[in-house]
Amino acid sequence: MTETILLVMTETLLVRLVVLGLISAGGLVIGWQGYRGFRRNDNQTLLWLSIGILLLTTVPIGGAGLLRITDVVTQQSVNLIVLMLINSGLIVILYAFTRG
């Protein structure tokens, strides 16, 4: 019985890691494309947009994983930091869309 529960937990963890990896990789690709657009067109809006996308996707996933592995802070602190990073990414994207 415990082996079945452990197998299900392992499969769930594996699926979660794969999904988080895909989200992070997608955010990196989109952020990189935005940065390339900034360099090619010298458009600051694309730079802010790519920073916001990275803050929204890749940085929270990597930061949360790093904080959980090192066990520096509590789980509640990790959740707070992740939410702050996601919100800052949304604010940066909003700034990119609304700047003059």
PyRosetta script that sets phi, psi and omega in degrees:
from pyrosetta import init, pose_from_sequence

init()
pose = pose_from_sequence("MTETILLVMTETLLVRLVVLGLISAGGLVIGWQGYRGFRRNDNQTLLWLSIGILLLTTVPIGGAGLLRITDVVTQQSVNLIVLMLINSGLIVILYAFTRG")
pose.set_psi(1, -45.8)
pose.set_omega(1, -179.4)
pose.set_phi(2, -68.7)
pose.set_psi(2, -29.3)
pose.set_omega(2, 177.4)
pose.set_phi(3, -66.3)
pose.set_psi(3, -36.8)
pose.set_omega(3, 178.2)
pose.set_phi(4, -66.5)
pose.set_psi(4, -43.4)
pose.set_omega(4, 178.9)
pose.set_phi(5, -63.9)
pose.set_psi(5, -42.0)
pose.set_omega(5, 179.1)
pose.set_phi(6, -64.2)
pose.set_psi(6, -40.0)
pose.set_omega(6, 179.1)
pose.set_phi(7, -64.6)
pose.set_psi(7, -42.6)
pose.set_omega(7, 178.5)
pose.set_phi(8, -64.3)
pose.set_psi(8, -42.2)
pose.set_omega(8, 178.3)
pose.set_phi(9, -63.8)
pose.set_psi(9, -39.1)
pose.set_omega(9, 179.6)
pose.set_phi(10, -66.8)
pose.set_psi(10, -42.8)
pose.set_omega(10, 178.1)
pose.set_phi(11, -65.1)
pose.set_psi(11, -40.2)
pose.set_omega(11, 178.2)
pose.set_phi(12, -64.1)
pose.set_psi(12, -42.2)
pose.set_omega(12, 178.3)
pose.set_phi(13, -64.1)
pose.set_psi(13, -41.3)
pose.set_omega(13, 179.3)
pose.set_phi(14, -63.4)
pose.set_psi(14, -44.9)
pose.set_omega(14, 178.4)
pose.set_phi(15, -62.1)
pose.set_psi(15, -42.5)
pose.set_omega(15, 179.2)
pose.set_phi(16, -62.4)
pose.set_psi(16, -43.5)
pose.set_omega(16, 179.1)
pose.set_phi(17, -64.3)
pose.set_psi(17, -39.1)
pose.set_omega(17, 178.7)
pose.set_phi(18, -65.0)
pose.set_psi(18, -45.6)
pose.set_omega(18, -179.9)
pose.set_phi(19, -63.4)
pose.set_psi(19, -44.8)
pose.set_omega(19, 178.0)
pose.set_phi(20, -63.1)
pose.set_psi(20, -37.7)
pose.set_omega(20, 176.8)
pose.set_phi(21, -65.0)
pose.set_psi(21, -39.9)
pose.set_omega(21, 178.2)
pose.set_phi(22, -66.9)
pose.set_psi(22, -41.5)
pose.set_omega(22, 177.7)
pose.set_phi(23, -62.8)
pose.set_psi(23, -44.6)
pose.set_omega(23, -179.8)
pose.set_phi(24, -64.7)
pose.set_psi(24, -43.7)
pose.set_omega(24, 179.0)
pose.set_phi(25, -65.1)
pose.set_psi(25, -40.3)
pose.set_omega(25, 177.3)
pose.set_phi(26, -63.4)
pose.set_psi(26, -41.0)
pose.set_omega(26, 177.1)
pose.set_phi(27, -64.0)
pose.set_psi(27, -39.0)
pose.set_omega(27, 177.2)
pose.set_phi(28, -63.9)
pose.set_psi(28, -42.6)
pose.set_omega(28, -179.3)
pose.set_phi(29, -64.7)
pose.set_psi(29, -46.9)
pose.set_omega(29, -179.0)
pose.set_phi(30, -66.3)
pose.set_psi(30, -41.3)
pose.set_omega(30, 177.1)
pose.set_phi(31, -62.5)
pose.set_psi(31, -40.3)
pose.set_omega(31, 178.6)
pose.set_phi(32, -66.2)
pose.set_psi(32, -40.5)
pose.set_omega(32, 177.9)
pose.set_phi(33, -64.1)
pose.set_psi(33, -39.0)
pose.set_omega(33, 176.1)
pose.set_phi(34, -63.9)
pose.set_psi(34, -39.9)
pose.set_omega(34, 177.8)
pose.set_phi(35, -65.9)
pose.set_psi(35, -40.3)
pose.set_omega(35, 176.9)
pose.set_phi(36, -62.6)
pose.set_psi(36, -38.7)
pose.set_omega(36, 176.5)
pose.set_phi(37, -64.1)
pose.set_psi(37, -38.2)
pose.set_omega(37, 175.9)
pose.set_phi(38, -61.7)
pose.set_psi(38, -46.4)
pose.set_omega(38, -178.5)
pose.set_phi(39, -66.0)
pose.set_psi(39, -39.3)
pose.set_omega(39, -176.8)
pose.set_phi(40, -72.1)
pose.set_psi(40, -42.9)
pose.set_omega(40, -173.2)
pose.set_phi(41, -103.0)
pose.set_psi(41, -3.6)
pose.set_omega(41, -177.4)
pose.set_phi(42, 51.8)
pose.set_psi(42, 49.0)
pose.set_omega(42, -176.9)
pose.set_phi(43, -114.2)
pose.set_psi(43, 113.2)
pose.set_omega(43, -177.1)
pose.set_phi(44, -63.4)
pose.set_psi(44, -28.9)
pose.set_omega(44, -179.6)
pose.set_phi(45, -60.5)
pose.set_psi(45, -40.0)
pose.set_omega(45, 179.1)
pose.set_phi(46, -67.1)
pose.set_psi(46, -34.1)
pose.set_omega(46, 177.2)
pose.set_phi(47, -64.7)
pose.set_psi(47, -48.3)
pose.set_omega(47, 179.5)
pose.set_phi(48, -64.3)
pose.set_psi(48, -36.9)
pose.set_omega(48, 178.5)
pose.set_phi(49, -64.7)
pose.set_psi(49, -43.3)
pose.set_omega(49, 179.9)
pose.set_phi(50, -67.5)
pose.set_psi(50, -37.5)
pose.set_omega(50, 176.1)
pose.set_phi(51, -63.3)
pose.set_psi(51, -43.0)
pose.set_omega(51, 179.0)
pose.set_phi(52, -63.0)
pose.set_psi(52, -40.7)
pose.set_omega(52, 179.2)
pose.set_phi(53, -66.4)
pose.set_psi(53, -40.0)
pose.set_omega(53, 176.5)
pose.set_phi(54, -64.8)
pose.set_psi(54, -40.4)
pose.set_omega(54, 177.7)
pose.set_phi(55, -68.1)
pose.set_psi(55, -26.8)
pose.set_omega(55, -178.3)
pose.set_phi(56, -82.9)
pose.set_psi(56, -29.7)
pose.set_omega(56, -173.1)
pose.set_phi(57, -115.0)
pose.set_psi(57, -62.1)
pose.set_omega(57, -167.9)
pose.set_phi(58, -79.3)
pose.set_psi(58, -45.5)
pose.set_omega(58, -174.4)
pose.set_phi(59, -63.9)
pose.set_psi(59, -44.7)
pose.set_omega(59, 178.7)
pose.set_phi(60, -63.1)
pose.set_psi(60, -37.4)
pose.set_omega(60, -179.6)
pose.set_phi(61, -67.5)
pose.set_psi(61, -48.0)
pose.set_omega(61, 179.4)
pose.set_phi(62, -66.8)
pose.set_psi(62, -41.6)
pose.set_omega(62, 179.4)
pose.set_phi(63, -64.7)
pose.set_psi(63, -42.6)
pose.set_omega(63, 179.1)
pose.set_phi(64, -65.0)
pose.set_psi(64, -42.2)
pose.set_omega(64, 178.5)
pose.set_phi(65, -62.6)
pose.set_psi(65, -42.4)
pose.set_omega(65, 179.8)
pose.set_phi(66, -66.0)
pose.set_psi(66, -42.8)
pose.set_omega(66, 179.6)
pose.set_phi(67, -67.6)
pose.set_psi(67, -33.9)
pose.set_omega(67, 179.0)
pose.set_phi(68, -72.9)
pose.set_psi(68, -37.1)
pose.set_omega(68, -179.4)
pose.set_phi(69, -68.6)
pose.set_psi(69, -44.6)
pose.set_omega(69, -177.1)
pose.set_phi(70, -76.8)
pose.set_psi(70, -18.2)
pose.set_omega(70, 177.5)
pose.set_phi(71, 57.4)
pose.set_psi(71, 42.6)
pose.set_omega(71, -178.8)
pose.set_phi(72, -80.8)
pose.set_psi(72, -39.6)
pose.set_omega(72, -175.9)
pose.set_phi(73, -125.9)
pose.set_psi(73, 170.5)
pose.set_omega(73, -179.5)
pose.set_phi(74, -76.4)
pose.set_psi(74, 167.7)
pose.set_omega(74, -179.9)
pose.set_phi(75, -62.5)
pose.set_psi(75, -37.8)
pose.set_omega(75, 178.9)
pose.set_phi(76, -64.5)
pose.set_psi(76, -37.3)
pose.set_omega(76, 177.6)
pose.set_phi(77, -67.9)
pose.set_psi(77, -39.5)
pose.set_omega(77, 177.0)
pose.set_phi(78, -61.1)
pose.set_psi(78, -44.8)
pose.set_omega(78, 179.3)
pose.set_phi(79, -62.1)
pose.set_psi(79, -41.7)
pose.set_omega(79, 178.7)
pose.set_phi(80, -63.4)
pose.set_psi(80, -43.7)
pose.set_omega(80, 179.7)
pose.set_phi(81, -63.5)
pose.set_psi(81, -42.7)
pose.set_omega(81, 179.3)
pose.set_phi(82, -62.8)
pose.set_psi(82, -45.1)
pose.set_omega(82, 178.6)
pose.set_phi(83, -63.4)
pose.set_psi(83, -37.3)
pose.set_omega(83, 177.6)
pose.set_phi(84, -66.3)
pose.set_psi(84, -38.8)
pose.set_omega(84, 178.2)
pose.set_phi(85, -66.9)
pose.set_psi(85, -41.2)
pose.set_omega(85, 178.7)
pose.set_phi(86, -64.4)
pose.set_psi(86, -44.8)
pose.set_omega(86, 178.6)
pose.set_phi(87, -64.2)
pose.set_psi(87, -38.4)
pose.set_omega(87, 177.7)
pose.set_phi(88, -66.3)
pose.set_psi(88, -35.8)
pose.set_omega(88, 175.1)
pose.set_phi(89, -62.9)
pose.set_psi(89, -41.8)
pose.set_omega(89, 177.2)
pose.set_phi(90, -64.9)
pose.set_psi(90, -38.9)
pose.set_omega(90, 178.4)
pose.set_phi(91, -65.7)
pose.set_psi(91, -40.5)
pose.set_omega(91, 179.1)
pose.set_phi(92, -66.3)
pose.set_psi(92, -40.0)
pose.set_omega(92, 177.3)
pose.set_phi(93, -65.2)
pose.set_psi(93, -41.6)
pose.set_omega(93, 176.3)
pose.set_phi(94, -60.5)
pose.set_psi(94, -41.7)
pose.set_omega(94, 177.7)
pose.set_phi(95, -62.8)
pose.set_psi(95, -40.6)
pose.set_omega(95, 179.2)
pose.set_phi(96, -61.9)
pose.set_psi(96, -37.4)
pose.set_omega(96, -178.0)
pose.set_phi(97, -79.0)
pose.set_psi(97, -26.4)
pose.set_omega(97, -172.9)
pose.set_phi(98, -105.9)
pose.set_psi(98, -5.5)
pose.set_omega(98, -178.1)
pose.set_phi(99, -71.6)
pose.set_psi(99, 147.2)
pose.set_omega(99, -173.4)
pose.set_phi(100, -50.6)
pose.dump_pdb("model.pdb")
